[in-house]
């Protein structure tokens, strides 16, 4: 039942990629190639450039589109809680574990898991994640048995993971495992042609949500 609930939560609206500027059109062209592949992906770029939107677009245009798309922000949860969120746990594994818990990796079986801010993942969780990537199996916290799962990972970061790996803050072997297909998404200041297009897109979306006629930007607003 919990698995079905998580899968349902992973179904999202169709994602639009606004790409008027040449830099963004190049990103979309790369996304189309990446979507068809079954390899793990690393999305890089500054905070707010739309890495999660790109991850959803990849999923929706991939052979896994009928599977779930689940996402977790690795910077939003403390280490032990994040490990439980990703890998699940067995009843009694630690204080407060009053029931078996399905992890997001297991719930995303057959689909895609998006790990945002992967650079903030604690080292202990990095070791568990590396084993999953290498072996294709997970073991819930407190369990003695493993389970095979088929999940495509899309990771995102605004940090320089190679630099963090050199400082011992990120596992080098994990970095090379997730850095199979890399795509850098440029900030809006490097694709100014998208500003008006994005503004109109948000206006149309908000008007539809409110049930009112769309009012396009005036020439003065455009300037």
Residue frames as a rotation matrix with the C-alpha (Angstrom) as fourth column:
UNK 1
0.567 0.824 0.000 0.00
0.824 -0.567 0.000 0.00
0.000 0.000 -1.000 0.00
UNK 2
0.474 -0.481 -0.738 2.82
0.125 -0.793 0.597 2.40
-0.872 -0.375 -0.315 0.88
UNK 3
-0.600 -0.696 0.394 4.58
0.441 0.124 0.889 1.53
-0.668 0.707 0.233 -2.38
UNK 4
-0.129 0.648 0.750 1.44
0.977 -0.047 0.209 2.40
0.171 0.760 -0.627 -4.37
UNK 5
0.771 0.424 -0.474 1.05
0.549 -0.821 0.159 5.68
-0.322 -0.383 -0.866 -2.49
UNK 6
0.037 -0.861 -0.507 4.65
0.062 -0.504 0.861 6.73
-0.997 -0.064 0.034 -3.21
UNK 7
-0.657 -0.245 0.713 4.31
0.674 0.232 0.701 5.78
-0.337 0.941 0.013 -6.87
UNK 8
0.330 0.866 0.375 1.12
0.935 -0.355 -0.001 7.84
0.133 0.351 -0.927 -7.15
UNK 9
0.689 -0.139 -0.711 2.90
0.249 -0.876 0.413 10.79
-0.680 -0.461 -0.570 -5.58
UNK 10
-0.345 -0.938 -0.002 5.59
0.230 -0.086 0.969 10.42
-0.910 0.334 0.245 -8.22
UNK 11
-0.138 0.368 0.920 3.18
0.990 0.067 0.122 11.03
-0.017 0.928 -0.373 -11.08
UNK 12
-0.390 -0.100 -0.915 3.48
0.318 -0.948 -0.032 14.67
-0.864 -0.303 0.402 -12.11
UNK 13
0.725 0.627 -0.285 2.08
0.017 -0.430 -0.903 17.06
-0.688 0.650 -0.322 -14.68
UNK 14
0.552 -0.516 0.655 3.74
0.829 0.253 -0.499 17.20
0.092 0.818 0.567 -18.06
UNK 15
0.219 -0.599 -0.770 6.79
0.444 -0.642 0.626 19.41
-0.869 -0.479 0.126 -17.86
UNK 16
0.941 0.046 0.335 7.43
0.318 -0.456 -0.831 22.20
0.115 0.889 -0.444 -20.36
UNK 17
-0.016 -0.970 -0.242 10.96
0.811 -0.154 0.564 23.23
-0.584 -0.187 0.789 -21.27
UNK 18
0.925 0.295 -0.240 11.05
0.144 -0.856 -0.497 26.89
-0.352 0.425 -0.834 -22.30
UNK 19
-0.021 -0.979 0.202 13.91
0.573 0.154 0.805 27.22
-0.820 0.132 0.557 -24.75
UNK 20
0.950 0.304 0.075 14.13
0.249 -0.588 -0.770 30.30
-0.190 0.749 -0.634 -26.91
UNK 21
0.525 -0.832 -0.176 17.77
-0.773 -0.553 0.311 31.23
-0.356 -0.027 -0.934 -26.29
UNK 22
0.400 -0.439 -0.804 20.39
-0.594 0.544 -0.592 29.24
0.698 0.715 -0.043 -28.23
UNK 23
-0.645 -0.697 0.313 22.05
-0.675 0.329 -0.660 28.11
0.357 -0.637 -0.683 -24.99
UNK 24
-0.305 0.616 0.726 18.80
-0.651 0.421 -0.631 26.57
-0.695 -0.666 0.272 -23.77
UNK 25
0.676 0.503 -0.539 17.97
-0.736 0.412 -0.538 25.05
-0.048 0.760 0.648 -27.15
UNK 26
-0.144 -0.826 -0.545 21.29
-0.631 0.501 -0.592 23.27
0.762 0.259 -0.594 -26.92
UNK 27
-0.729 -0.049 0.683 20.31
-0.647 0.374 -0.664 21.99
-0.223 -0.926 -0.305 -23.46
UNK 28
0.296 0.931 0.213 17.01
-0.715 0.364 -0.597 20.60
-0.633 0.024 0.773 -24.80
UNK 29
0.500 -0.186 -0.846 18.84
-0.716 0.460 -0.525 18.87
0.486 0.868 0.097 -27.67
UNK 30
-0.619 -0.779 -0.100 21.10
-0.541 0.515 -0.664 17.17
0.569 -0.357 -0.741 -25.12
UNK 31
-0.442 0.549 0.710 18.13
-0.729 0.241 -0.640 16.29
-0.522 -0.801 0.294 -22.93
UNK 32
0.569 0.698 -0.435 16.53
-0.817 0.420 -0.395 14.44
-0.093 0.580 0.809 -25.83
UNK 33
0.060 -0.650 -0.758 19.61
-0.479 0.647 -0.593 12.26
0.876 0.399 -0.273 -26.21
UNK 34
-0.809 -0.419 0.412 19.97
-0.530 0.217 -0.820 11.72
0.254 -0.882 -0.397 -22.46
UNK 35
-0.047 0.897 0.440 16.31
-0.933 0.118 -0.341 10.77
-0.358 -0.427 0.831 -22.05
UNK 36
0.656 0.333 -0.678 16.67
-0.649 0.706 -0.282 7.82
0.385 0.625 0.679 -24.41
UNK 37
-0.344 -0.849 -0.401 19.70
-0.354 0.513 -0.782 6.46
0.869 -0.127 -0.477 -22.60
UNK 38
0.710 0.584 -0.393 19.39
0.115 0.455 0.883 4.33
0.694 -0.673 0.256 -19.50
UNK 39
-0.248 -0.899 -0.360 22.50
0.696 0.093 -0.712 5.64
0.674 -0.427 0.603 -17.78
UNK 40
0.314 0.273 -0.909 22.63
0.890 -0.417 0.182 7.72
-0.329 -0.867 -0.374 -14.61
UNK 41
0.271 -0.064 0.960 22.75
0.603 -0.766 -0.221 11.50
0.750 0.639 -0.169 -15.05
UNK 42
-0.212 -0.343 -0.915 24.46
0.888 -0.459 -0.034 14.37
-0.408 -0.820 0.401 -13.25
UNK 43
0.473 0.429 0.770 22.85
0.673 -0.740 -0.001 17.79
0.569 0.518 -0.639 -13.69
UNK 44
-0.334 -0.655 -0.677 24.99
0.908 -0.416 -0.046 20.77
-0.252 -0.631 0.734 -12.72
UNK 45
-0.227 0.246 0.942 24.32
0.453 -0.830 0.326 24.47
0.862 0.501 0.076 -12.50
UNK 46
-0.904 -0.134 0.406 23.57
-0.223 -0.662 -0.716 27.25
0.364 -0.738 0.569 -10.06
UNK 47
-0.687 0.708 -0.165 20.67
0.539 0.343 -0.770 27.03
-0.488 -0.618 -0.617 -7.63
UNK 48
-0.007 0.834 -0.552 17.39
-0.024 -0.552 -0.834 27.93
-1.000 0.007 0.024 -9.30
UNK 49
-0.655 -0.293 -0.696 18.33
-0.646 -0.261 0.717 27.17
-0.392 0.920 -0.018 -12.92
UNK 50
0.317 0.902 -0.294 15.73
-0.943 0.267 -0.196 24.41
-0.098 0.340 0.935 -13.20
UNK 51
-0.707 -0.674 -0.214 17.62
-0.690 0.724 0.000 21.18
0.155 0.148 -0.977 -12.55
UNK 52
-0.633 0.537 0.558 14.55
-0.031 0.702 -0.711 19.41
-0.773 -0.468 -0.428 -11.15
UNK 53
0.419 0.765 -0.489 12.47
-0.555 -0.210 -0.805 20.53
-0.719 0.609 0.336 -14.14
UNK 54
-0.043 -0.535 -0.844 15.13
-0.974 0.210 -0.084 19.04
0.222 0.819 -0.530 -16.41
UNK 55
-0.898 -0.292 0.330 15.13
-0.388 0.878 -0.281 15.82
-0.207 -0.380 -0.901 -14.37
UNK 56
-0.123 0.938 0.323 11.35
-0.107 0.311 -0.944 15.49
-0.987 -0.151 0.062 -14.71
UNK 57
0.454 0.257 -0.853 11.59
-0.826 -0.237 -0.511 16.17
-0.333 0.937 0.105 -18.45
UNK 58
-0.561 -0.729 -0.392 14.19
-0.807 0.587 0.063 13.42
0.184 0.351 -0.918 -18.83
UNK 59
-0.789 0.288 0.542 11.96
-0.100 0.811 -0.576 10.97
-0.606 -0.509 -0.611 -16.98
UNK 60
0.157 0.983 -0.094 8.83
-0.231 -0.056 -0.971 11.86
-0.960 0.175 0.218 -18.95
UNK 61
0.589 0.003 -0.808 10.62
-0.805 -0.086 -0.587 11.36
-0.071 0.996 -0.048 -22.27
UNK 62
-0.557 -0.829 0.052 12.42
-0.830 0.558 0.012 8.18
-0.039 -0.036 -0.999 -21.28
UNK 63
-0.388 0.386 -0.837 11.45
-0.204 0.850 0.486 4.51
0.899 0.359 -0.251 -21.55
UNK 64
-0.774 0.057 -0.630 10.76
0.593 0.411 -0.692 4.71
0.220 -0.910 -0.352 -17.81
UNK 65
-0.809 0.414 0.418 7.99
-0.371 -0.910 0.183 7.30
0.456 -0.007 0.890 -18.17
UNK 66
0.198 0.936 -0.292 5.33
-0.260 0.337 0.905 4.84
0.945 -0.103 0.310 -16.97
UNK 67
-0.061 -0.294 -0.954 7.27
0.846 0.492 -0.206 4.28
0.530 -0.819 0.219 -13.74
UNK 68
0.795 0.414 -0.443 7.35
0.602 -0.623 0.498 6.65
-0.070 -0.663 -0.745 -10.82
UNK 69
-0.030 -0.786 0.618 9.43
0.338 -0.590 -0.734 9.82
0.941 0.186 0.283 -10.52
UNK 70
0.801 0.230 -0.553 10.47
0.585 -0.107 0.804 10.43
0.126 -0.967 -0.220 -6.92
UNK 71
0.164 -0.728 0.666 12.63
0.148 -0.649 -0.746 13.26
0.975 0.221 0.001 -5.65
UNK 72
0.747 -0.007 -0.664 14.48
0.664 -0.018 0.747 14.06
-0.017 -1.000 -0.009 -2.45
UNK 73
0.620 -0.562 0.547 16.60
-0.317 -0.817 -0.481 17.04
0.718 0.126 -0.685 -1.43
UNK 74
0.300 -0.586 -0.753 19.72
0.662 0.696 -0.277 15.64
0.686 -0.415 0.597 0.22
UNK 75
-0.723 -0.592 0.356 20.36
0.201 -0.673 -0.712 18.96
0.661 -0.443 0.606 1.98
UNK 76
-0.119 0.800 0.588 16.93
-0.588 -0.534 0.608 19.09
0.800 -0.273 0.534 3.61
UNK 77
0.871 0.470 -0.142 17.24
-0.211 0.619 0.757 16.10
0.444 -0.629 0.638 5.96
UNK 78
0.256 -0.798 0.546 19.80
-0.926 -0.040 0.375 15.16
-0.277 -0.601 -0.749 8.64
UNK 79
-0.533 -0.680 -0.503 22.01
-0.823 0.554 0.123 12.15
0.195 0.480 -0.855 7.88
UNK 80
-0.914 0.154 0.375 20.21
-0.023 0.904 -0.427 9.34
-0.405 -0.399 -0.823 9.77
UNK 81
0.032 0.996 -0.083 16.78
-0.100 -0.079 -0.992 10.49
-0.995 0.040 0.097 8.60
UNK 82
0.175 -0.039 -0.984 18.00
-0.946 -0.284 -0.157 10.80
-0.273 0.958 -0.087 5.02
UNK 83
-0.840 -0.513 -0.176 19.37
-0.540 0.822 0.180 7.25
0.052 0.247 -0.968 5.04
UNK 84
-0.618 0.692 0.373 16.03
0.225 0.610 -0.759 5.97
-0.753 -0.386 -0.533 6.29
UNK 85
0.256 0.726 -0.638 14.23
-0.453 -0.493 -0.743 8.02
-0.854 0.479 0.203 3.63
UNK 86
-0.066 -0.377 -0.924 16.38
-0.998 0.020 0.063 6.58
-0.006 0.926 -0.377 0.86
UNK 87
-0.710 -0.428 -0.559 16.84
-0.477 0.876 -0.065 2.99
0.517 0.221 -0.827 1.96
UNK 88
0.390 0.910 -0.137 13.95
-0.422 0.309 0.852 2.35
0.818 -0.275 0.505 4.33
UNK 89
-0.649 -0.597 0.472 14.17
-0.699 0.224 -0.679 0.54
0.299 -0.771 -0.563 7.63
UNK 90
-0.315 0.489 -0.813 12.85
0.295 0.865 0.406 -2.45
0.902 -0.112 -0.417 9.52
UNK 91
0.677 0.631 0.379 10.71
-0.235 -0.303 0.924 -2.21
0.698 -0.714 -0.057 12.63
UNK 92
0.956 -0.276 -0.099 12.94
0.171 0.252 0.952 -1.86
-0.238 -0.927 0.288 15.69
UNK 93
0.430 -0.844 0.320 16.04
0.714 0.101 -0.693 -0.86
0.553 0.526 0.646 13.69
UNK 94
-0.773 -0.612 0.167 16.42
0.372 -0.650 -0.663 2.25
0.514 -0.451 0.730 15.88
UNK 95
-0.637 0.532 -0.558 14.48
0.511 -0.252 -0.822 4.26
-0.578 -0.809 -0.111 18.44
UNK 96
-0.276 0.636 -0.721 11.25
-0.510 -0.733 -0.451 5.41
-0.815 0.243 0.526 16.88
UNK 97
-0.702 0.030 -0.711 11.19
-0.654 0.366 0.662 2.76
0.280 0.930 -0.237 14.15
UNK 98
-0.425 0.636 0.644 7.78
-0.577 0.358 -0.734 1.40
-0.698 -0.684 0.215 15.12
UNK 99
0.662 0.629 0.407 6.99
-0.047 0.577 -0.816 -0.14
-0.748 0.521 0.411 11.73
UNK 100
-0.152 -0.672 0.724 8.67
0.811 0.334 0.480 -1.24
-0.565 0.661 0.495 8.52
UNK 101
0.400 0.203 -0.894 9.42
-0.161 -0.944 -0.287 1.70
-0.902 0.259 -0.345 6.25
UNK 102
0.568 -0.145 0.810 9.73
0.788 0.381 -0.484 1.60
-0.238 0.913 0.331 2.46
UNK 103
-0.222 -0.731 -0.645 12.67
0.315 -0.680 0.662 3.66
-0.923 -0.056 0.381 1.14
UNK 104
0.425 0.404 -0.810 12.46
-0.505 -0.636 -0.583 5.93
-0.751 0.657 -0.066 -1.88
UNK 105
-0.558 -0.671 -0.489 14.95
-0.798 0.273 0.537 3.84
-0.227 0.689 -0.688 -3.87
UNK 106
-0.873 0.282 0.399 12.80
0.259 0.959 -0.112 0.76
-0.414 0.006 -0.910 -3.43
UNK 107
0.068 0.975 -0.213 9.62
0.279 -0.223 -0.934 2.73
-0.958 0.004 -0.288 -4.16
UNK 108
0.238 -0.045 -0.970 11.10
-0.744 -0.651 -0.152 4.06
-0.625 0.758 -0.189 -7.41
UNK 109
-0.486 -0.436 0.757 11.74
0.038 0.855 0.517 0.53
-0.873 0.280 -0.399 -8.74
UNK 110
-0.081 0.401 0.912 11.17
0.938 0.340 -0.066 0.63
-0.337 0.851 -0.404 -12.49
UNK 111
0.848 0.446 0.288 11.24
0.513 -0.828 -0.227 4.43
0.137 0.340 -0.930 -12.53
UNK 112
0.017 -0.821 0.571 13.50
0.405 -0.517 -0.754 7.37
0.914 0.244 0.324 -11.75
UNK 113
0.588 0.070 -0.806 14.88
0.796 -0.224 0.562 8.77
-0.141 -0.972 -0.187 -8.49
UNK 114
0.381 -0.416 0.826 16.05
0.255 -0.811 -0.527 12.39
0.889 0.411 -0.203 -8.44
UNK 115
0.353 -0.388 -0.851 18.64
0.928 0.031 0.371 13.22
-0.117 -0.921 0.371 -5.79
UNK 116
0.685 -0.060 0.726 18.88
0.197 -0.944 -0.264 16.99
0.701 0.324 -0.635 -5.53
UNK 117
0.491 -0.609 0.623 21.94
-0.811 -0.581 0.071 18.54
0.319 -0.540 -0.779 -3.87
UNK 118
0.857 -0.185 -0.480 23.79
0.185 0.982 -0.047 15.21
0.480 -0.049 0.876 -4.01
UNK 119
-0.084 -0.970 0.227 26.91
0.070 -0.233 -0.970 17.03
0.994 -0.066 0.087 -2.80
UNK 120
-0.164 0.095 0.982 25.33
-0.891 -0.442 -0.106 17.35
0.424 -0.892 0.157 0.67
UNK 121
0.725 0.455 -0.518 24.86
-0.261 0.877 0.404 13.59
0.637 -0.157 0.754 1.06
UNK 122
0.535 -0.536 0.652 26.65
-0.776 -0.008 0.630 12.39
-0.333 -0.844 -0.421 4.24
UNK 123
-0.367 -0.818 -0.443 29.59
-0.917 0.399 0.024 10.03
0.157 0.415 -0.896 3.75
UNK 124
-0.694 0.153 0.703 27.79
-0.236 0.875 -0.423 7.11
-0.680 -0.459 -0.572 5.39
UNK 125
0.414 0.906 0.086 24.86
-0.103 0.140 -0.985 7.46
-0.904 0.399 0.151 3.00
UNK 126
0.305 -0.393 -0.868 27.31
-0.943 -0.251 -0.218 7.84
-0.132 0.885 -0.447 0.11
UNK 127
-0.760 -0.623 0.186 28.73
-0.610 0.782 0.128 4.40
-0.226 -0.017 -0.974 0.89
UNK 128
-0.296 0.751 0.591 25.23
0.137 0.645 -0.751 2.86
-0.945 -0.141 -0.294 0.87
UNK 129
0.617 0.554 -0.559 24.36
-0.412 -0.377 -0.829 4.63
-0.670 0.742 -0.004 -2.37
UNK 130
-0.165 -0.778 -0.606 27.58
-0.981 0.068 0.179 3.45
-0.098 0.624 -0.775 -4.02
UNK 131
-0.810 -0.110 0.576 26.77
-0.185 0.980 -0.073 -0.15
-0.556 -0.165 -0.814 -3.13
UNK 132
0.205 0.961 0.184 23.31
0.092 0.168 -0.981 0.22
-0.974 0.218 -0.054 -4.62
UNK 133
0.530 -0.047 -0.846 24.74
-0.767 -0.451 -0.456 1.61
-0.360 0.891 -0.275 -7.88
UNK 134
-0.478 -0.842 -0.248 27.35
-0.876 0.439 0.198 -1.15
-0.058 0.312 -0.948 -8.09
UNK 135
-0.946 0.042 0.323 25.20
-0.032 0.975 -0.220 -4.10
-0.324 -0.219 -0.921 -7.08
UNK 136
-0.610 0.785 -0.108 21.71
-0.370 -0.162 0.915 -2.98
0.701 0.598 0.389 -8.09
UNK 137
0.081 0.634 -0.769 20.38
0.586 0.594 0.551 -3.97
0.806 -0.496 -0.324 -4.69
UNK 138
-0.213 -0.084 0.973 19.49
-0.589 -0.784 -0.197 -2.33
0.780 -0.615 0.118 -1.40
UNK 139
-0.339 0.149 -0.929 19.18
0.693 0.707 -0.139 -3.45
0.636 -0.691 -0.343 2.19
UNK 140
0.535 0.622 0.571 16.86
0.019 -0.685 0.728 -1.63
0.845 -0.379 -0.378 4.53
UNK 141
-0.400 -0.641 0.655 18.39
-0.651 -0.304 -0.695 -0.35
0.645 -0.705 -0.296 7.76
UNK 142
-0.250 0.242 0.937 18.14
-0.879 0.348 -0.325 -3.14
-0.405 -0.906 0.126 10.29
UNK 143
0.822 0.560 -0.100 17.50
-0.540 0.712 -0.449 -5.84
-0.180 0.423 0.888 7.69
UNK 144
-0.063 -0.846 0.529 19.71
-0.333 0.518 0.788 -8.86
-0.941 -0.126 -0.315 6.99
UNK 145
0.008 0.132 0.991 18.40
0.786 0.612 -0.088 -9.42
-0.619 0.779 -0.099 3.46
UNK 146
-0.710 -0.299 -0.637 18.87
-0.152 -0.819 0.554 -7.43
-0.687 0.490 0.536 0.27
UNK 147
0.340 0.855 0.393 16.49
0.443 0.223 -0.869 -6.71
-0.830 0.469 -0.303 -2.56
UNK 148
-0.674 -0.533 0.512 17.23
0.682 -0.182 0.709 -6.11
-0.285 0.826 0.486 -6.24
UNK 149
0.392 0.768 -0.506 15.81
0.378 -0.636 -0.673 -2.86
-0.839 0.072 -0.540 -7.62
UNK 150
-0.282 -0.388 0.878 15.95
0.959 -0.095 0.266 -1.23
-0.020 0.917 0.399 -11.04
UNK 151
0.677 0.464 -0.571 16.15
0.528 -0.847 -0.062 2.54
-0.513 -0.259 -0.819 -10.67
UNK 152
0.131 -0.621 0.773 17.63
0.788 -0.408 -0.461 5.27
0.602 0.669 0.436 -12.84
UNK 153
0.185 -0.164 -0.969 19.39
0.814 -0.527 0.245 7.94
-0.550 -0.834 0.036 -10.79
UNK 154
0.268 -0.174 0.948 19.39
0.553 -0.778 -0.299 11.57
0.789 0.604 -0.112 -11.78
UNK 155
0.149 -0.324 -0.934 21.57
0.944 -0.234 0.231 13.62
-0.294 -0.917 0.271 -9.44
UNK 156
0.539 0.040 0.841 21.92
0.437 -0.867 -0.239 17.37
0.720 0.497 -0.485 -9.26
UNK 157
0.248 -0.495 -0.833 24.33
0.897 -0.208 0.391 19.76
-0.367 -0.844 0.392 -7.60
UNK 158
0.958 -0.050 0.282 25.44
0.069 -0.916 -0.395 23.36
0.278 0.398 -0.875 -7.65
UNK 159
0.610 -0.775 0.164 28.80
-0.442 -0.161 0.882 22.38
-0.658 -0.611 -0.441 -6.15
UNK 160
0.224 -0.666 -0.711 32.05
-0.859 0.210 -0.467 21.25
0.460 0.716 -0.525 -7.77
UNK 161
0.940 0.244 0.241 31.98
-0.334 0.809 0.484 17.55
-0.077 -0.535 0.841 -6.84
UNK 162
0.574 -0.802 -0.166 35.46
0.435 0.470 -0.768 16.91
0.694 0.368 0.619 -8.22
UNK 163
-0.199 -0.633 0.748 36.83
-0.357 -0.664 -0.657 19.56
0.913 -0.398 -0.094 -5.89
UNK 164
0.403 0.428 0.809 34.88
-0.907 0.068 0.416 18.16
0.123 -0.901 0.415 -2.94
UNK 165
0.975 -0.083 -0.207 36.17
0.077 0.996 -0.036 14.69
0.209 0.019 0.978 -3.75
UNK 166
0.171 -0.980 0.101 39.75
0.244 -0.057 -0.968 16.01
0.955 0.190 0.229 -3.77
UNK 167
-0.326 -0.233 0.916 39.16
-0.714 -0.575 -0.400 17.41
0.620 -0.784 0.021 -0.27
UNK 168
-0.927 -0.043 -0.372 37.71
0.141 0.880 -0.454 14.12
0.347 -0.473 -0.810 0.97
UNK 169
-0.690 0.722 0.049 34.22
-0.487 -0.413 -0.770 15.58
-0.536 -0.555 0.636 1.38
UNK 170
0.523 0.816 -0.246 32.68
-0.769 0.328 -0.548 13.42
-0.366 0.476 0.799 -1.35
UNK 171
0.211 -0.447 0.869 33.60
0.069 0.894 0.443 9.87
-0.975 -0.034 0.220 -2.33
UNK 172
-0.402 -0.468 -0.787 35.62
-0.730 -0.355 0.584 9.91
-0.552 0.810 -0.199 -5.54
UNK 173
-0.972 0.041 0.232 34.35
0.148 0.872 0.466 6.46
-0.183 0.488 -0.854 -6.57
UNK 174
-0.094 0.995 -0.038 30.74
0.716 0.041 -0.697 7.62
-0.692 -0.093 -0.716 -6.14
UNK 175
0.065 0.059 -0.996 31.44
-0.363 -0.929 -0.079 10.77
-0.930 0.366 -0.039 -8.14
UNK 176
-0.774 -0.422 -0.472 32.63
-0.581 0.178 0.794 8.75
-0.251 0.889 -0.384 -11.12
UNK 177
-0.796 0.529 0.294 29.63
0.532 0.843 -0.077 6.42
-0.289 0.095 -0.953 -10.79
UNK 178
0.185 0.940 -0.288 27.04
0.618 -0.339 -0.709 9.21
-0.764 -0.047 -0.644 -11.01
UNK 179
0.085 -0.248 -0.965 28.98
-0.496 -0.851 0.174 11.31
-0.864 0.464 -0.195 -13.53
UNK 180
-0.269 -0.104 0.957 28.06
0.590 0.767 0.250 9.09
-0.761 0.633 -0.145 -16.48
UNK 181
-0.095 0.301 0.949 26.03
0.861 -0.453 0.230 11.61
0.499 0.839 -0.216 -18.48
UNK 182
-0.380 -0.094 -0.920 26.57
0.716 -0.660 -0.228 15.22
-0.586 -0.745 0.318 -17.41
UNK 183
0.021 0.428 0.904 24.57
0.802 -0.547 0.240 18.27
0.597 0.720 -0.354 -18.41
UNK 184
-0.724 -0.281 -0.629 25.26
0.602 -0.703 -0.379 21.83
-0.336 -0.653 0.678 -17.26
UNK 185
0.268 0.889 0.371 22.22
0.946 -0.316 0.075 24.11
0.184 0.330 -0.926 -17.23
UNK 186
-0.658 -0.614 0.435 23.13
0.557 -0.786 -0.267 27.79
0.506 0.067 0.860 -17.77
UNK 187
-0.482 0.475 -0.736 21.69
0.598 -0.435 -0.673 30.54
-0.640 -0.765 -0.074 -15.54
UNK 188
0.497 0.825 0.270 19.05
0.785 -0.295 -0.545 32.90
-0.370 0.483 -0.794 -16.91
UNK 189
0.521 -0.342 -0.782 21.55
-0.213 -0.939 0.269 35.77
-0.827 0.026 -0.562 -17.22
UNK 190
-0.623 -0.782 -0.013 23.27
-0.261 0.192 0.946 33.73
-0.737 0.593 -0.324 -19.97
UNK 191
-0.747 0.463 0.478 20.03
0.662 0.450 0.599 33.18
0.062 0.764 -0.642 -21.89
UNK 192
-0.790 0.374 -0.485 18.28
-0.070 -0.841 -0.536 36.54
-0.609 -0.390 0.691 -21.84
UNK 193
-0.753 0.525 -0.396 16.10
-0.518 -0.102 0.849 35.61
0.406 0.845 0.349 -24.82
UNK 194
-0.545 0.543 -0.639 14.20
0.519 0.817 0.251 33.28
0.658 -0.195 -0.727 -22.50
UNK 195
-0.950 0.110 -0.291 13.15
0.213 -0.450 -0.867 36.01
-0.227 -0.886 0.404 -20.03
UNK 196
-0.549 0.789 -0.274 10.10
-0.820 -0.573 -0.006 37.31
-0.162 0.221 0.962 -21.92
UNK 197
-0.281 0.423 -0.861 9.13
-0.430 0.747 0.507 33.82
0.858 0.512 -0.028 -23.07
UNK 198
-0.712 -0.036 -0.701 9.28
0.532 0.623 -0.573 32.56
0.458 -0.781 -0.425 -19.48
UNK 199
-0.911 0.385 -0.149 7.30
-0.181 -0.697 -0.694 35.55
-0.371 -0.605 0.705 -18.22
UNK 200
-0.332 0.817 -0.470 4.51
-0.912 -0.150 0.383 34.89
0.242 0.556 0.795 -20.74
UNK 201
-0.407 0.134 -0.903 4.54
-0.004 0.989 0.149 31.19
0.913 0.064 -0.402 -19.87
UNK 202
-0.877 0.054 -0.478 4.02
0.480 0.133 -0.867 31.98
0.017 -0.990 -0.143 -16.18
UNK 203
-0.738 0.643 -0.203 1.29
-0.590 -0.762 -0.267 34.50
-0.327 -0.077 0.942 -17.02
UNK 204
-0.249 0.652 -0.716 -0.60
-0.718 0.372 0.589 31.97
0.650 0.661 0.375 -19.15
UNK 205
-0.541 -0.014 -0.841 -0.25
0.337 0.912 -0.232 29.27
0.770 -0.409 -0.489 -16.49
UNK 206
-0.931 0.181 -0.317 -1.46
0.251 -0.314 -0.916 31.53
-0.265 -0.932 0.247 -13.70
UNK 207
-0.587 0.754 -0.295 -4.38
-0.807 -0.576 0.133 32.81
-0.069 0.316 0.946 -15.78
UNK 208
-0.257 0.464 -0.848 -5.48
-0.340 0.778 0.529 29.25
0.905 0.424 -0.042 -16.52
UNK 209
-0.730 -0.073 -0.680 -5.24
0.536 0.555 -0.635 28.38
0.424 -0.828 -0.366 -12.82
UNK 210
-0.842 0.389 -0.373 -7.38
0.046 -0.638 -0.769 31.40
-0.537 -0.665 0.519 -11.86
UNK 211
-0.204 0.793 0.574 -9.79
0.912 0.367 -0.183 30.97
-0.356 0.486 -0.798 -14.76
UNK 212
0.470 0.294 -0.832 -9.26
0.071 -0.953 -0.296 34.48
-0.880 0.080 -0.469 -16.11
UNK 213
0.968 -0.106 0.227 -8.26
0.225 -0.033 -0.974 35.75
0.111 0.994 -0.008 -19.58
UNK 214
0.169 -0.983 -0.075 -4.55
0.945 0.140 0.297 35.94
-0.281 -0.121 0.952 -20.32
UNK 215
0.979 0.040 -0.199 -3.08
0.003 -0.983 -0.181 39.43
-0.203 0.177 -0.963 -20.36
UNK 216
0.494 -0.845 0.202 0.20
0.808 0.361 -0.465 39.47
0.320 0.393 0.862 -22.28
UNK 217
-0.073 -0.638 -0.767 3.07
0.758 -0.535 0.373 41.71
-0.648 -0.554 0.523 -21.34
UNK 218
0.913 0.331 -0.238 2.92
0.142 -0.805 -0.576 45.25
-0.383 0.492 -0.782 -22.66
UNK 219
0.604 -0.720 0.341 5.67
0.437 -0.059 -0.898 46.60
0.666 0.691 0.279 -24.87
UNK 220
0.380 -0.446 0.810 6.83
-0.671 -0.736 -0.091 48.76
0.637 -0.509 -0.579 -21.96
UNK 221
0.720 -0.082 0.689 7.09
-0.538 0.562 0.629 45.68
-0.439 -0.823 0.360 -19.74
UNK 222
0.875 -0.403 0.267 9.02
0.483 0.750 -0.452 43.84
-0.018 0.525 0.851 -22.43
UNK 223
0.433 -0.733 0.524 11.53
0.077 -0.549 -0.832 46.67
0.898 0.401 -0.181 -22.66
